[in-house]
Amino acid sequence: MLRKILHGLLATAALALLGACSTPRDASGGLCAPMQPNTSSEAPHPRAAEAAAQPAVVLTAPVGRPDTGAAAIPAGPAPIRIGLLLPMRSEALGPASDALRAGFMAAFERDRAGFVVNLIETGDSADEALDAYMAAVKNNDFIVGPLPRSSVSAIAGSGAVSKPTIALNHPDGRADAALPPNMLVIGLSIEDEARQVAQWAAAEHPGASAMIVSGTNPWQRRIAGAFAAQWKQLGNQAQLMELAATNGYLNEPAINQLKLKVDSDQPALIFAALDGDQLRQVRSFIGPDLPAYGTSSVNPGTDQASALVDLDGMRLLDMPWEVQRDHAAVMAYPRWPGTSRTLDLDRLYALGIDAFRVTRQLALKPNAPFKMDGVTGRLAVDVGAAGMRFERVLPGAVYQGGAFKLVEQRR
């Protein structure tokens, strides 16, 4: 809602726990202003220099029993301790947590010198996550997590954020709500994607009218609204058509009405607040000539037995992990071998990779802004007196013949 959040992956109960986010991409948060590259020569974290050459170990800390790791950590300078707080014991969120943990540990294994990871397992409850967090800050230098939106909200409002905390989802409430200065939110946001798509489409079709085509699911309405608001802010006109669906498939009478509307109004483009199968339905009726834009929700993946001709020419945003396999950072990490792999779980694995990389950078160069070519996008972190800010920019791609071709986004 984790953008849808985990559309097609989690049951209704899980969606409620994640706040219907896509991560979790479900909560929105406006993009930050452009930031300067990291040129700081500030001293590293007090433990970083002396710990850089030390081996690292991975510990599991049960909730309610702080783990000092005294027997496992080698003698010598203490490593930088990262507490990874995830609802691993949640039946609904277990698969999402496992994928995220696997990505985090894949990145840790590649750059583990001077760091130790303590896995802190919780269940679904926000109160349990807060209790675990308050115990974890006593025994860790950084906390990564939690994952559910309700848990992020509980921790953000607790007054207990005394250590740098990298939250994996957005808190409930307004996107611009103040966060504790030590909290950085890096969760995936499909609404942010929709706003980026609007900027891209407006640059390619200045002054154009758009037809926003949405399903009736809450995540679809959210991204339709995010695109519409950004499109209007850019000075453009749009119409919205919401199509009813049965078992995920759009009703043909509704698509026929859309075709009549497109024929009469002649919009310059379509923004599809749909999934890939639904967009295929739409394009099979209205044809491929009208430019179609979408977020990662329309990504059909590249594991199809054959190319999806109905989607040829579709323009979408998605993370490098999914559309740019030759990206240097993407090639540096193993693919997730999970048996229940889906695109949403795969994106969470990628989020885990970048979560470790961002935490590592913050630890090695505290108080220094930086940019990073992440596997989830181009990342920028600003560190100031008022707190930390995060921006993620996704690459644009065109689907053609079962593969993706990157295109430069004009702005």
Secondary structure, DSSP 8 states (H G I E B T S, - for coil): -BSSSSTTTS-HHHHHHTTS-BSS--S------------------TTHHHHTTS---EEEE-TTS----TTTS-SSS--EEEEEEE-TT-TTTHHHHHHHHHHHHHHHHHS-TTEEEEEEE--S-HHHHHHHHHHHTTT-SEEE---SHHHHHHHHTTT---S-EEESS--SS-TT----TTEEE----HHHHHHHHHHHHHHHSTT-EEEEEE-SSHHHHHHHHHHHHHHHHTT-EEEEEE--EETTEE-HHHHHHHHHHHHHH--SEEEEES-HHHHHHHHHHH-SSS-EEE-GGG---S--SS--GGGTT-EEE--HHHH-TT-HHHHTS-----TT--HHHHHHHHHHHHHHHHHHHHHHSTT--EEEEETTEEEEEEEETTEEEEEEE--EEEEETTEEEEE----
